[in-house]
Amino acid sequence: MPPAPASLPAAKIRARLLELLTPVAAAAGYDLEDITVTSAGRRSLIRITVDADAGVDLDAVATLSRAMSEALDADTAAGPDFADPYVLEVSSPGVDRPLTEARHWRRAVGRLVEVPVSGTSVTGRLLATDGTGITLEVAGVKGRPAKTQQVVWSALGRGKVQVEFNRKGMHDDAFDEDDFDGDDFDGDDDSESED
């Protein structure tokens, strides 16, 4: 069931696609996060975003793409309005996805986030989530120690994960000193084996 031409309202198309594809994503263990449909010449472009607590790898995207394509092609309940060609893109959300649902916050535990809290922007490390809200570790100002801040769900705005190149908990000494001592690049096989 590719999307309908412009004769059907966009909201109706999106609702029908959500109804059809949410169970496909759920059966594979993923949350269907978003669907957008745009016109791309004579075709429609369907962009589907899926996520899971453990993330989404490339193999899962390929499997989900095939399953969703089969579901779209097999669905005839919509009738001839859904006969146009389409391009299907299935992906995981990027780092710029806003944190708006409890599951988004849960998946961002350990990350540095920025969020409006009761109208004030707060940046801190997301330590935990629970049924009442989130726990942030907010850096101290002017040499003061970091503080832990509990924020209830109702006080949170749309959060944003901050990109970190030296993320807390990552070690600079991930390699041993002798990993790059030169003898590994001399062309000899240093492994011990019996002939």
N, C-alpha and C positions, 0 to 999 in steps of 0.2 A: 504494500500500500504506500506508494510514494505520495508526497504531499500534493494537495490539490492546487489547481491554478488559482489565480487571484480572485476567482469567483466566490471562494469560501473565505470567511473571515480568518485572519491569522490566529486569533485566540482559539477558534474552533479546531483549526488544524493542529495547533500545539497540544490542546487538550486531548485530541484523538491519538496523537503520537505518544503522549505520556501514558495514556490508558493502555495502548498496545505494547509499548516497550518497557515500561517499569517492571512488569512481571518477568520479562526476559532477563533484565539486569539482575533482578532479585534472585532468580533461579541459579544464576552463576555466582551469587554471593557478593554482588555489588549494589551500590546505591546509584540510581539515576539522578544526577545532580541538576542537569539542565538540558534543554533541547532548544535550539534555534533553527528557524527555517528562513532562508533567504533565496531570492531569485538569482540565478546565475545564467543569464541568457535564456535558452529554452529549457533549461533544467532547473531544478530546485536543489539547493545545498542544505542538507540536514546535518547539523553539528550536534553531537551528543556527548555530554560530559558525564563520566562515571567515576566513582571513587569507592574505596574500601579502607577499613582500618589498617590493613597491611599494605596499602597502596595498590597501584595497578601497573603491571609490567607489560611489555610489548606483546608477549604471547597471549595474555588475557585480552588485550585490545583487539588483536586479530580474531580471536575466538568469539568475542562479543560482537564484533563487526559482522562476522558471518552469520551469527544467530539472529542479530537484529535485521540484517538484510533479508534473510529468509522469512522472518516474521512480517516485514513490510511487503514482500512480494506475495506472500501467501494470503494476506488479509484482503478479502474481497467484500467485506461488509460495507465499506465506504462507497462501493459502486464505481461508476466510470469517472467520477470527479477526481479520483486518485490514480489516474493512469499515466500521468506525465513522467518522463525520465527524471532521475534524481542522482545526486552524488551523496554518499554517506561518509561522514567523518566521525570516528569514535576516538575519544582521547580522555586523558585524566586532567583534572584541573591544574592549572599552573600555580606558581607561588603567589601570583597576584589575585587569586580567588579570594573574595572577602569571606571572613569568618562570620557567618550569620546563624548557623544551626549548632546545637550542642555537639553533634557529631563532628563538625568542622573543628571546633575548639579541642575536642578530645584527640583528634588526629594531629593537632599542632602542639601537644604537650612536649616541653623541652625546647621549643623554638622561642625566639625573640619576637614579640608582637607589639603592635601599636593599636590602641583602642580608645575611642572616646568613652569616658566613664562619667556619667551625669554631666555631660557637656565639656569636660576637661580631657585633653589628650594625655594618655598615660602609655609609656613604653616600658615593658618589662618582660622577663622570661616567664613563660607559662609553665607553672609547676604542676598543676592538677586541675581537673574538672570534677564536679559531682552534680547531684540533683539540684543544688541551690545556686551554683555559679562556678566561678573560676578562682584560682589562686595564682597571683603574680608575684614574682620577686622583682621589686623595683630598685634600681641602683640608687645608692645614697648620693646626696649632693654635697660637694665641698668636703670630701673626706669622711663623711658619715657612712656608717655601714648600710648595706642593702636592707630593705624592709620587705616583709611579706604583706601583701594586700589581698584581702578577700573581696570579690565583687559579685554581687547577685546578678542573675541573668537579666532582670528587668532594668538594671542600671547600665548594661553594656550596649554600646553601639556596634557598628560593623567593624570588626577587627581586621587587621592586616598583618601578615607574616612579614618580618623584616629579613632581607637577604643578608646572610652572614658569611664572610669568607673564612673567618677564624672562629668558628662556632665553639661555644663553651663546651668543654668535655672532649674536644678533639685534641690529640697529642701531637706535638711537633716531632717527637721521637718515635714515630710509628715504625721506623726502620731501625734495625741495629746498626751500630757504627761500621761493622764489617760488611754490610750489605753492598756498599759501594767502594770497596777498597781496591778495586781494579782487577783482582784475580778472577772475578766472575766474568770478565770480558776478554780473557786471553785466548779464547777459542778452545781451551781444554775442557773436557767434561770432568768436573770435580767430583762427581758422584762416585761413590764406591760401589762397584759391582763385581761379581765374579764372572769370569769368562768361561 
